[in-house]
Amino acid sequence: MTRVGIQIEPAFGFTFEEVVQIARLAEQTGYHALWASDHLYLGAQAHRPCLEAWTLLTALAPLTTTLRLGTLVTCYAYRHPSLLAKAVACVDLISQGRVDCGLGAGWNAAECRAYGIPFPPVRIRMAQLREAVQVLRLLWTHERASFQGQYYTLDEAVCMPKPRQQPLPLWIGGQGEKVLLRLVAEAADGWNMVPGSSLAQVRHKLQVLDRHCEVVGRDPHSIDKSLLVYTSLYDTEQEFAQALADQARLLGADSQGSLLRARELGLAGSAAHVTDTLGRYLACGFDYLIALFPYTRERDMLQRYAEEVWCHLP
């Protein structure tokens, strides 16, 4: 059966108690993982509370038993990779080996400016991401790690305790064809495709990744491939209109775009329609779906999708 996870966006303003309820329900209904976006704030949501992602996952670890916990994704620049390596290793230990580390090159220039985090051109961010991946791997696996890169250095650095998982799964999110997907082929355990993509777009990205794997001599089937989908169920146009109004009221008018795009792609609608669309995405070559539900509808959608959608997928 297809693995299914749920993503939450802490910047929408979740309380810790709400996230705990979502995590426990996800575990009870058979979801594979809970993924948290990793931001300090998001645009119009700057006034809302935003739980720090790795602190949140650490707190969830002893409150769950089977649910995997990860970030989708952590921008490499928000924390020095040495500190990130230590934090992730500790969460993996606390969770008894249930952590996935999702990394990306970052995209939110305004967020970086607000906090004084450098946001160089994409070429440099990709080079830094590549080095960050190397630093993480070294610290997770070596008793003492040394590394001399253009952007990061280690000199007999120690990361103890080690992660419980060896190797600890490292995911890379994004869709850049020349550099990012090449890095996925070279160094990642998993790849996550961004939401809002059409069937033609995801087929093309998968073909590009396959070509990179061929060049570096890697079996593409050794890479887990996940698709993040913004999705929701509704049975009438009145329900859909109400869902749009709710998102605008809660998060602002700009938030309606994700739901409108989901309907355009066939990812919002009746259970039968959404199931058919998701089956078409899976047939492209994905083996893992990660659902992002409309804010405040997470618990309702967790249950409904478990009963009406996921059980009908291969």
Secondary structure as UniProt FT lines:
FT   STRAND          3..8
FT   HELIX           10..12
FT   HELIX           16..28
FT   TURN            29..30
FT   STRAND          33..36
FT   HELIX           43..45
FT   TURN            46..47
FT   HELIX           53..60
FT   HELIX           61..63
FT   STRAND          68..71
FT   STRAND          74..75
FT   HELIX           76..78
FT   HELIX           81..94
FT   TURN            95..96
FT   STRAND          99..104
FT   HELIX           109..115
FT   HELIX           122..141
FT   STRAND          145..148
FT   STRAND          153..157
FT   STRAND          170..173
FT   TURN            177..179
FT   HELIX           180..187
FT   STRAND          190..193
FT   HELIX           199..216
FT   HELIX           220..222
FT   STRAND          224..230
FT   STRAND          232..233
FT   HELIX           237..251
FT   HELIX           253..255
FT   HELIX           256..265
FT   STRAND          268..269
FT   HELIX           271..283
FT   TURN            284..285
FT   STRAND          288..292
FT   TURN            295..296
FT   HELIX           298..308
FT   HELIX           310..312
//
